Amino acid sequence: MMKRHHLQLDGLRLSYLEQGTVVKDQPSLVLIHGLMGCAATFVPFMQEFEPGQHVIALDLPGAGQSERRHDIDSRLSTTADQVSRVLAELDLRSPIVLGHSHGGAVAMSLAANHRKSVSSLVLISPAHPYFREADPLVRFYLSRPGQLFAHCMPWLPEWLQMIGLRRMAGPQSWDTPERLKPYRDNLRTPGTIYHLLRLLQTWHDDMSELRRALRRHLETPSLVLWGDCDRAVPIHSASELCRHLIHSDLITLPGIGHRPAEEAPALVAAFLRTWLEKEVSAPVIRYSANVSATHALTVSRITPSFESGD
């Protein structure tokens, strides 16, 4: 059964969803959402696991049911520090940490700066320092017209919001207003847009800091899953990222966009289970310094989307 919990971290109220209980000698799975997302966006994915598997989905500060405050430090390293402290508070020792999109950047920062806090990484369409498609969108939202649009965005008609949100998905996904409701509810919660704009103000500094951290190369075992129709963080950037992840497996998901755990939760959960069991039965694209033929074909039909940098 899935339950909602809250905790206090230096007076800041944080929230998370929990399924199952801690099992001795079995690592917990901790889920970190993307920029516009929240813990609730992981619900379909969490339901793919057996009741005995302990899974936690965090609401990062400024998202979901966690507190919004104007004094929250939204920098990437600070968020990673907060996640590390939450793991310690919950007594989760060396869990598997899964990060989607911007949550993937948080997960990598966590693994780089708190190496003993993470046993394995699962990165789903992760934001990272080696792609630049988000730059025009970041510049737009930091401009006055962009900030005005951002504050209006939560109150646009549902059909218009659905167009934007659906563009993150690939052709094989199916989205409904109910499935995208967590995104719309999150954006409509007072304080969310302010927090997102604050986060974008430090985007380039955060990516530069993560780039420096990755120069040492992460030794944490990592599974990287990427949709070949991702228009937010294009898959052609995967090879450069994986160069800095020493023990990594990259799996390309045909027909999937920027939200694999929502578009194909059963498939992603199956890949995760087999990877953890070290019995990978599906084709895995191991890291190569050269872009694969599959990636080259994909790049030609990828264009930056409204949600770049999620």
Sequence and secondary structure as in RCSB ss.txt:
>XXXX:A:sequence
MMKRHHLQLDGLRLSYLEQGTVVKDQPSLVLIHGLMGCAATFVPFMQEFEPGQHVIALDLPGAGQSERRHDIDSR
LSTTADQVSRVLAELDLRSPIVLGHSHGGAVAMSLAANHRKSVSSLVLISPAHPYFREADPLVRFYLSRPGQLFA
HCMPWLPEWLQMIGLRRMAGPQSWDTPERLKPYRDNLRTPGTIYHLLRLLQTWHDDMSELRRALRRHLETPSLVL
WGDCDRAVPIHSASELCRHLIHSDLITLPGIGHRPAEEAPALVAAFLRTWLEKEVSAPVIRYSANVSATHALTVS
RITPSFESGD
>XXXX:A:secstr
 EEEEEEEETTEEEEEEEES  BTTB  EEEE  TT  GGGGHHHHTTS TTS EEEEE TTSTTS   TT    
HHHHHHHHHHHHHHTT  S EEEEETHHHHHHHHHHHH GGG SEEEEES   TT  TTHHHHHHHHSHHHHHHH
HHGGGS HHHHHHHHHTTS TT    TTTTHHHHHHHHSTTHHHHHHHHHHTHHHHHHHHHHHHTT B S EEEE
EETT SSS GGGHHHHHTTBSSEEEEEETT  S HHHHSHHHHHHHHHHHHTT   S  EE  SS  HHHHHHHT
T    TTTT 
